[in-house]
Amino acid sequence: MTPFYVIFAILSAGAFCETLNLNVRQKKIILFFLLIALVIFAGCRYQIGANDFEEYTKSYADVVKNGLNYSRFTTSAAIFEPGFVLTYYICSFFSPSPIWALCIIALLGVGINILCYKQYSPQFFLFAVLFYFVHTYLLREMSLIRSGVAAAICLYSLRYVEREQFKKFALTLLLAMSFHLAAIVFFIVYPFYRLNWSPRKWGWIVAGCLVCSYVFSAGRLLNALPQVGVLSRLNNYSWMIGVSKLGVLTNPTVLKQLFFVGISLFFYSTLEQRVPKFRVLLTPYILSVCWLMVWNDFAIMAGRMATFLSVTEVLVMPLPLLLVKRSSRPVMATVLVSLAFAILYLNGNYYMTEVPGLLPYRFAPFETTI
């Protein structure tokens, strides 16, 4: 975990400096070097033994050999979404090395995310990058790279939600779905944003979802429906319902989201005045925690879908900095950095140790077998 802690320390130092009012030029310089460092760190990883890493490297070799001829694919390239395979195909013209392709995928995921953080959180975008690194980056850009790019595109699409330009929003989401089909869930953000519910109504919705998660969760409801049409495809995973529960009030992710959603709703009017795009950032985040609670007994449906709805989480988490006086911001910054460290520690000691090949970090250019 040492390389991860080094990057964390650098990001934390930058985040603290942000409370001291860095000028625009300084932020741009930091942004550039952060982008390069995170792309190289994710793209040049060597995770031999990790299923996702090996599937992606083998699939790239398949595309290098067979182009876009799906009938000749012998790896997961045959079932990967077309946008992802097309990106692989374009990369194959420049180099047969899978590390080259992984760097380009990392550039797309990291690049789109960081540019969006700068747009939506100009005051504290380094805090957003810090929270991105300790959770989202580790799970997506370092492992689930298709969903990483798709989720970044979903985040980019929020500008069209805010402007109520549905056609552009839909086209952008179709692009996201060409990297990961589960991005389709992000379509629900548009109508809920248009509803423009009050914080009180949102509070009742969250409370209702919490009650439903214990009384009659969506997984049990799905199991009770006739398995026809698209439901027949979900039937392949129905054995997981009730078996692999994520939990609700015992799930750290749900508790974290409930905490920040609660703060955001309680101080809604204040944050709406101080954060120009607050409502468009909060809407998908509330939907994320509601989705996690309602589908808590069907892990594959809860986790895979909620990961797209939670793309604004890293932009919501630094908002307490705007609720305190400037003189108190270093104290609040210490609290937030401590929280980020706790998330990194938990991910490093639980998730990353349970998945083979993720640790210790190995740098591909130093390896001789790839």
C-alpha positions in Angstrom: 0.0 0.0 0.0 3.0 2.3 0.3 2.6 3.9 -3.2 -1.1 4.6 -2.5 -0.2 6.3 0.8 2.4 8.4 -1.0 -0.1 9.6 -3.5 -2.6 10.2 -0.7 -0.1 12.3 1.2 0.5 14.5 -1.9 -3.2 14.9 -2.5 -3.8 15.7 1.1 -1.1 18.4 1.1 -2.7 20.0 -2.0 -6.2 19.9 -0.5 -4.9 21.7 2.7 -3.3 24.3 0.5 -6.7 24.8 -1.2 -8.1 26.2 2.0 -5.3 28.9 1.8 -6.8 30.2 -1.5 -4.5 29.0 -4.2 -4.6 31.1 -7.4 -5.9 29.8 -10.7 -2.4 29.3 -12.2 -1.3 27.2 -9.3 -4.4 25.1 -9.5 -3.9 24.5 -13.2 -0.3 23.3 -12.6 -1.4 21.0 -9.9 -4.3 19.7 -12.0 -1.9 18.9 -14.9 0.6 16.9 -12.8 -2.3 15.1 -11.0 -3.8 14.0 -14.3 -0.5 12.6 -15.6 0.4 10.9 -12.3 -3.0 9.2 -11.9 -3.2 8.1 -15.5 0.3 6.5 -15.4 -0.4 4.9 -11.9 -3.6 3.3 -13.2 -2.5 2.5 -16.7 0.9 1.0 -15.9 -0.3 -1.3 -13.2 0.7 -4.9 -13.4 -1.9 -7.0 -11.7 -1.0 -10.6 -12.7 -3.5 -12.9 -11.0 -6.3 -10.3 -10.9 -9.3 -11.6 -13.0 -10.2 -8.2 -14.5 -6.7 -7.3 -15.4 -6.0 -10.6 -17.1 -9.3 -10.4 -19.0 -8.6 -6.9 -20.2 -5.1 -7.7 -21.4 -6.1 -11.0 -23.1 -9.0 -9.2 -24.8 -6.7 -6.5 -26.1 -4.4 -9.2 -27.6 -7.6 -10.7 -29.2 -8.5 -7.3 -30.7 -4.9 -6.7 -31.9 -5.1 -10.1 -33.7 -8.6 -10.1 -35.1 -9.6 -6.4 -35.4 -13.3 -6.0 -35.1 -14.2 -9.5 -36.3 -16.4 -10.6 -33.4 -16.8 -14.1 -34.8 -13.1 -14.8 -34.2 -12.9 -13.5 -30.6 -12.0 -16.1 -28.1 -11.9 -13.9 -25.0 -14.3 -11.5 -23.2 -13.9 -9.1 -26.1 -16.8 -10.9 -27.7 -19.2 -9.7 -25.0 -17.6 -6.3 -24.2 -19.6 -3.2 -25.2 -18.8 -1.8 -28.7 -17.4 1.5 -27.5 -14.9 -0.2 -25.4 -13.9 -2.7 -28.1 -13.7 0.2 -30.6 -11.3 2.1 -28.3 -9.2 -1.0 -28.1 -9.2 -1.3 -31.9 -8.0 2.3 -32.3 -5.3 1.7 -29.7 -4.1 -1.4 -31.6 -3.0 0.8 -34.5 -0.4 2.4 -32.3 0.9 -0.4 -30.1 0.3 -4.1 -29.5 1.1 -3.6 -25.8 -2.0 -3.9 -23.5 -0.4 -1.4 -21.1 -0.7 1.2 -23.9 -4.4 0.5 -24.2 -4.9 0.6 -20.4 -3.2 4.0 -20.3 -5.6 5.3 -22.9 -8.6 4.0 -21.0 -7.2 5.5 -17.8 -6.7 8.8 -19.6 -10.4 8.8 -20.6 -11.7 7.9 -17.1 -9.3 10.1 -15.1 -9.3 12.9 -17.6 -13.1 13.3 -17.9 -13.5 13.0 -14.1 -10.9 15.6 -13.2 -12.1 18.1 -15.8 -15.7 17.8 -14.4 -14.4 18.2 -10.8 -12.8 21.4 -11.9 -16.0 22.6 -13.4 -18.4 21.6 -10.7 -16.1 22.3 -7.7 -13.7 25.1 -8.6 -13.2 26.1 -5.0 -12.3 22.6 -3.6 -11.6 20.4 -6.6 -8.4 19.0 -5.0 -10.6 17.7 -2.1 -12.8 16.1 -4.8 -9.8 14.5 -6.4 -8.7 13.3 -3.0 -12.0 11.5 -2.3 -12.0 10.2 -5.9 -8.6 8.6 -5.4 -9.4 6.8 -2.1 -12.5 5.1 -3.4 -13.7 5.6 -6.9 -10.3 5.5 -8.5 -9.2 2.4 -6.7 -12.4 0.5 -7.7 -12.9 1.7 -11.2 -9.7 3.1 -12.8 -7.6 0.4 -11.1 -9.9 -2.5 -11.7 -13.4 -2.1 -13.3 -12.1 0.1 -16.2 -15.2 -0.1 -18.5 -17.5 1.2 -15.7 -14.8 3.8 -14.9 -15.1 5.4 -18.4 -18.9 5.0 -18.5 -19.3 6.6 -15.1 -17.1 9.5 -16.1 -19.2 10.1 -19.2 -22.3 10.0 -17.0 -20.8 12.8 -14.8 -20.1 14.8 -18.0 -23.7 14.4 -19.0 -25.0 16.4 -16.0 -24.3 19.6 -17.9 -27.2 18.7 -20.2 -29.4 17.7 -17.3 -28.8 21.2 -15.8 -29.6 22.9 -19.1 -32.6 20.5 -19.7 -31.2 19.4 -23.1 -32.6 15.9 -23.2 -31.4 14.9 -26.7 -27.8 15.8 -25.8 -28.1 14.1 -22.5 -29.5 10.9 -24.1 -26.8 10.8 -26.8 -24.1 11.2 -24.1 -25.6 8.4 -22.1 -25.7 6.2 -25.2 -22.0 6.8 -25.5 -21.6 5.8 -21.8 -23.6 2.7 -22.4 -21.3 1.7 -25.2 -18.6 1.3 -22.5 -20.9 -0.3 -19.9 -24.5 -1.2 -20.4 -25.4 -0.6 -16.7 -25.0 3.2 -17.3 -28.6 3.1 -18.6 -29.7 3.6 -14.9 -28.5 7.2 -15.2 -31.5 8.1 -17.4 -33.6 8.3 -14.2 -31.6 11.4 -13.1 -33.2 13.6 -15.8 -36.9 13.3 -14.7 -36.0 13.5 -11.0 -34.0 16.7 -11.6 -37.0 18.1 -13.5 -39.3 17.4 -10.6 -37.3 19.9 -8.5 -38.5 18.4 -5.1 -38.0 20.3 -1.9 -35.5 19.1 0.6 -38.4 18.0 2.9 -39.9 15.8 0.2 -36.5 14.3 -0.6 -36.1 13.6 3.1 -39.4 11.7 3.1 -38.3 9.7 0.0 -35.0 8.7 1.6 -36.9 7.7 4.8 -39.4 5.7 2.7 -36.6 3.8 0.9 -35.0 3.0 4.3 -38.3 1.5 5.5 -38.8 -0.4 2.3 -35.3 -1.9 2.5 -36.4 -3.7 5.7 -40.0 -4.3 5.0 -40.0 -5.4 1.3 -36.9 -4.9 -0.7 -36.9 -4.7 -4.5 -35.0 -7.9 -4.8 -37.8 -9.9 -3.2 -40.3 -8.0 -5.4 -38.3 -8.9 -8.5 -38.2 -12.5 -7.5 -42.0 -12.5 -7.3 -42.6 -11.2 -10.8 -43.0 -13.5 -13.9 -39.7 -14.1 -15.6 -40.6 -12.9 -19.1 -38.8 -10.5 -21.4 -35.9 -8.6 -19.9 -36.8 -10.1 -16.5 -35.8 -13.5 -17.8 -32.2 -12.2 -18.2 -32.2 -11.1 -14.6 -33.4 -14.5 -13.6 -29.8 -15.7 -14.2 -28.8 -13.7 -11.2 -31.9 -14.4 -9.1 -30.1 -16.9 -6.9 -28.1 -14.0 -5.4 -31.3 -12.4 -4.0 -31.1 -12.6 -0.2 -27.8 -14.5 -0.4 -25.3 -11.7 -1.0 -26.9 -8.9 1.0 -25.1 -5.6 1.1 -26.9 -4.5 4.2 -28.3 -1.1 5.0 -27.4 0.4 8.4 -24.6 -2.2 8.6 -23.2 -1.1 5.2 -20.4 1.6 5.6 -21.2 3.0 2.1 -24.9 3.5 2.9 -24.1 5.1 6.2 -21.6 7.4 4.6 -24.1 8.4 1.9 -26.9 8.9 4.4 -24.7 11.2 6.5 -23.7 13.5 3.6 -27.2 13.4 2.1 -28.6 14.4 5.5 -26.1 17.3 5.8 -26.9 18.4 2.3 -30.7 18.4 2.9 -30.5 20.0 6.3 -28.4 22.9 4.9 -30.0 22.9 1.5 -30.8 26.6 1.2 -27.4 27.6 2.3 -25.6 25.2 0.0 -27.9 26.1 -2.9 -26.8 29.8 -2.5 -23.1 29.0 -2.3 -22.8 26.2 -4.8 -24.2 27.3 -8.2 -24.8 23.7 -9.5 -25.8 22.2 -6.1 -29.1 20.7 -7.1 -27.7 18.8 -10.2 -25.0 17.4 -8.0 -27.3 16.3 -5.1 -30.0 14.7 -7.2 -28.1 11.6 -8.5 -26.4 11.2 -5.1 -29.8 10.9 -3.3 -30.9 8.5 -6.0 -27.8 6.5 -5.4 -28.4 6.0 -1.7 -32.0 5.2 -2.3 -31.1 2.6 -4.9 -28.5 1.0 -2.6 -31.1 0.7 0.2 -34.0 -0.6 -1.9 -31.9 -3.2 -3.7 -29.8 -4.1 -0.7 -30.7 -7.8 -0.9 -29.6 -8.0 -4.6 -25.9 -7.0 -4.5 -25.2 -7.2 -8.2 -28.2 -4.9 -9.0 -27.4 -2.5 -6.1 -23.7 -2.1 -6.5 -23.4 -2.1 -10.3 -26.1 0.5 -10.8 -25.5 2.7 -7.8 -21.9 3.2 -8.8 -23.1 5.3 -11.7 -25.6 7.3 -9.7 -22.9 8.1 -7.1 -20.6 9.9 -9.5 -21.2 13.2 -7.7 -20.3 11.8 -4.3 -16.8 13.2 -4.4 -18.2 16.6 -5.2 -20.7 16.5 -2.3 -18.3 15.3 0.4 -16.2 18.5 0.5 -19.3 20.8 0.9 -19.0 21.0 4.7 -16.1 23.4 4.0 -18.6 25.9 2.8 -20.6 25.6 6.0 -17.9 26.9 8.3 -16.1 30.2 8.6 -12.9 30.7 6.7 -10.9 30.6 9.9 -12.3 27.2 10.7 -11.7 25.6 7.3 -8.3 24.1 8.2 -10.1 22.2 11.1 -12.8 21.0 8.8 -10.2 20.1 6.2 -8.4 18.0 8.8 -11.7 16.1 9.5 -12.3 15.5 5.8 -8.7 14.3 5.1 -9.0 12.0 8.1 -12.2 10.6 6.6 -10.5 10.1 3.3 -7.6 8.3 5.0 -10.1 6.0 6.8 -11.7 5.1 3.5 -8.3 4.4 1.9 -7.3 2.3 4.9 -10.6 0.2 4.8 -10.3 -0.3 1.0 -6.7 -1.2 1.3 -7.1 -3.7 4.1 -10.4 -5.3 3.0 -11.3 -4.9 -0.7 -7.8 -4.8 -2.2 -6.5 -7.6 -0.1 -9.4 -9.9 -1.0 -9.0 -9.4 -4.7 -6.0 -11.4 -6.0 -3.3 -9.4 -7.8 -4.2 -5.9 -6.6 -1.5 -5.8 -4.0 1.3 -5.2 -3.8 1.3 -2.5 -6.5 3.6 -3.5 -9.4 4.7 -1.1 -12.1 4.4 -2.7 -15.6 7.6 -1.1 -17.2 9.6 -2.8 -14.6 8.1 -6.2 -15.4 9.6 -8.5 -18.1 6.6 -10.9 -18.7 4.1 -8.5 -20.3 
